[in-house]
């Protein structure tokens, strides 16, 4: 994994880089942010730690003026604010970076990504992957990192929107539940999982991503 990343990142500003079907994706589901997130769970040698940190800082430097993140390298479309691509997944990776390395730069970048989610994160889907449920976990992670009560309040407000208006909009077919309406990542399964996590927000973790 490290050798492959270094091979593709050689001579660039990003020491570790990977492709998904030939494209340099940057997001949490298919791209660099997700791979770095996994790597940070391991006891890395100092040289690999350095590559991971530099690659994280490269990601931070790809931000749009809005604070959101591109889906792939050289992408100019500031569209997605969800876990799979955009500020939401990036925020979770940056929270992990702040926990592992303790750098204020990662805390600040995570908080900035969280602001994007707050302003643009009420999506037309309920699921974890590209919906509101996934975005709630950004605020829960930021609350866990900073103990800022405002982040917990934002998580509760987004969750309340899902519980109230979201359920009504689903009934009217105005809120998307994806191709698999009962599934964990696309449908109401993820929303139900979130509601259980909201009962104990200090222990809440994005399922399958945060450990």
VMD Tcl script that draws the C-alpha trace (Angstrom):
set ca {
  {0.00 0.00 0.00}
  {2.70 2.49 0.98}
  {4.96 1.56 -1.94}
  {2.13 1.94 -4.43}
  {1.17 5.31 -2.98}
  {4.74 6.56 -3.07}
  {5.16 5.36 -6.64}
  {2.20 7.40 -7.85}
  {3.05 10.38 -5.64}
  {6.71 10.54 -6.63}
  {7.74 14.00 -7.79}
  {4.44 15.61 -6.74}
  {3.28 17.71 -3.80}
  {1.50 14.66 -2.38}
  {3.86 11.87 -1.21}
  {1.06 9.29 -1.24}
  {-1.44 9.09 -4.08}
  {-3.82 6.43 -5.37}
  {-6.22 5.94 -8.25}
  {-9.70 4.46 -8.46}
  {-10.46 3.22 -11.97}
  {-7.67 5.43 -13.24}
  {-8.81 8.63 -11.51}
  {-7.12 10.32 -8.55}
  {-10.10 10.55 -6.23}
  {-9.66 12.52 -3.00}
  {-12.74 11.67 -0.96}
  {-13.45 9.33 1.92}
  {-15.28 6.56 0.05}
  {-13.12 6.11 -3.05}
  {-10.08 8.27 -2.55}
  {-7.07 9.54 -0.70}
  {-8.87 10.81 2.40}
  {-10.29 7.37 3.09}
  {-6.95 5.61 2.61}
  {-5.13 8.06 4.89}
  {-7.87 7.61 7.48}
  {-7.25 3.85 7.51}
  {-3.47 4.27 7.67}
  {-3.75 6.50 10.73}
  {-5.14 3.57 12.71}
  {-1.79 1.78 12.50}
  {1.53 2.17 14.27}
  {3.44 3.78 11.39}
  {7.17 4.23 11.05}
  {8.37 7.87 11.23}
  {8.94 8.13 7.47}
  {5.43 6.87 6.70}
  {3.96 9.19 9.34}
  {5.69 12.07 7.61}
  {4.26 11.04 4.23}
  {0.77 10.77 5.71}
  {0.99 14.22 7.29}
  {2.27 15.80 4.09}
  {-0.49 14.10 2.11}
  {-3.08 15.39 4.56}
  {-1.72 18.91 4.17}
  {-1.90 18.48 0.41}
  {-5.59 17.66 0.78}
  {-6.14 20.76 2.90}
  {-4.56 22.84 0.15}
  {-7.05 21.53 -2.42}
  {-9.90 23.37 -0.69}
  {-12.21 25.55 -2.70}
  {-12.64 29.19 -1.57}
  {-15.91 28.04 0.01}
  {-14.02 25.64 2.29}
  {-15.44 22.59 0.53}
  {-13.24 19.92 -1.08}
  {-13.05 18.56 -4.63}
  {-14.01 14.99 -5.43}
  {-10.89 14.33 -7.44}
  {-7.61 15.98 -8.27}
  {-7.94 19.08 -10.48}
  {-11.74 19.03 -10.07}
  {-13.26 22.51 -10.36}
  {-16.84 21.65 -9.38}
  {-17.76 22.73 -5.86}
  {-20.83 20.51 -5.51}
  {-20.70 17.63 -3.05}
  {-20.98 17.98 0.72}
  {-21.30 14.38 1.86}
  {-19.30 11.55 3.38}
  {-18.31 9.85 0.13}
  {-16.96 13.05 -1.40}
  {-16.56 16.61 -0.24}
  {-16.23 18.32 3.11}
  {-18.09 15.76 5.22}
  {-15.78 12.80 4.71}
  {-12.78 15.10 4.74}
  {-13.81 16.47 8.13}
  {-13.88 12.97 9.64}
  {-10.40 12.24 8.26}
  {-9.10 15.54 9.61}
  {-10.57 14.79 13.04}
  {-8.64 11.53 13.02}
  {-5.49 13.42 11.98}
  {-5.95 15.86 14.85}
  {-6.35 12.96 17.29}
  {-3.28 11.13 15.99}
  {-0.86 14.01 15.40}
  {-2.23 16.74 17.67}
  {-1.57 19.49 15.10}
  {-3.74 22.60 15.44}
  {-3.75 22.87 11.63}
  {-5.79 19.67 11.42}
  {-8.20 20.82 14.14}
  {-8.77 24.13 12.35}
  {-9.24 22.45 8.97}
  {-11.70 19.96 10.45}
  {-13.71 22.79 12.02}
  {-13.72 24.70 8.74}
  {-15.02 21.65 6.89}
  {-17.68 21.34 9.57}
  {-18.84 24.87 8.82}
  {-19.39 23.85 5.20}
  {-21.48 20.89 6.36}
  {-23.51 23.17 8.64}
  {-24.28 25.58 5.81}
  {-24.82 23.07 2.99}
  {-25.31 19.68 4.59}
  {-29.10 19.32 4.67}
  {-29.20 17.09 1.61}
  {-32.05 15.38 -0.26}
  {-30.97 11.93 0.90}
  {-31.26 10.27 4.31}
  {-28.36 7.81 4.24}
  {-24.83 7.72 5.57}
  {-22.96 7.74 2.27}
  {-24.45 10.79 0.60}
  {-27.14 11.94 2.95}
  {-27.98 13.85 6.09}
  {-27.31 10.92 8.45}
  {-23.69 10.81 7.38}
  {-23.34 14.55 7.83}
  {-24.57 14.38 11.43}
  {-21.50 12.30 12.26}
  {-19.29 15.25 11.29}
  {-20.71 17.29 14.16}
  {-20.51 14.33 16.54}
  {-16.83 13.84 15.65}
  {-16.08 17.54 16.08}
  {-17.87 17.52 19.43}
  {-15.79 14.54 20.53}
  {-12.60 16.29 19.42}
  {-13.23 19.78 20.82}
  {-15.97 19.33 23.45}
  {-17.63 22.32 21.82}
  {-21.30 22.11 22.80}
  {-22.29 23.97 19.62}
  {-21.21 20.93 17.59}
  {-23.47 18.66 19.62}
  {-26.32 21.12 19.18}
  {-25.83 21.05 15.42}
  {-25.85 17.24 15.42}
  {-29.15 17.26 17.32}
  {-30.69 19.82 14.96}
  {-29.80 17.81 11.86}
  {-31.07 14.62 13.51}
  {-34.31 16.38 14.49}
  {-34.77 17.46 10.89}
  {-34.47 13.81 9.82}
  {-36.88 12.61 12.48}
  {-39.46 15.26 11.71}
  {-39.46 16.63 8.19}
  {-37.18 13.96 6.73}
  {-39.58 11.11 7.47}
  {-42.50 13.10 6.03}
  {-40.51 13.94 2.90}
  {-39.65 10.26 2.43}
  {-43.34 9.38 2.50}
  {-43.96 11.98 -0.20}
  {-41.03 10.59 -2.26}
  {-39.24 13.94 -1.92}
  {-36.36 12.55 0.15}
  {-34.13 10.00 -1.55}
  {-33.42 6.61 0.02}
  {-31.21 5.36 -2.82}
  {-31.41 2.13 -4.79}
  {-31.46 0.17 -1.52}
  {-34.00 1.97 0.69}
  {-33.43 -0.18 3.78}
  {-29.64 -0.32 3.58}
  {-27.13 1.05 6.07}
  {-25.28 3.37 3.73}
  {-28.01 4.51 1.33}
  {-31.27 4.14 3.17}
  {-33.15 4.24 6.42}
  {-30.84 1.70 8.05}
  {-28.20 4.40 8.41}
  {-30.76 6.82 9.79}
  {-31.88 4.28 12.39}
  {-28.25 3.64 13.35}
  {-27.74 7.38 13.79}
  {-30.79 7.71 16.05}
  {-29.38 4.99 18.31}
  {-26.01 6.79 18.40}
  {-27.71 10.06 19.35}
  {-28.70 8.43 22.64}
  {-25.01 8.37 23.61}
  {-23.22 10.98 21.46}
  {-19.92 10.71 23.32}
  {-19.52 7.16 22.02}
  {-20.97 7.77 18.54}
  {-18.84 6.73 15.56}
  {-19.55 6.71 11.85}
  {-20.22 2.99 11.21}
  {-17.51 1.23 9.25}
  {-15.29 4.32 9.11}
  {-14.54 5.66 12.57}
  {-13.19 3.05 14.98}
}
mol new
graphics top color blue
foreach p $ca { graphics top sphere $p radius 0.5 }
foreach p [lrange $ca 0 end-1] q [lrange $ca 1 end] { graphics top cylinder $p $q radius 0.2 }
display resetview
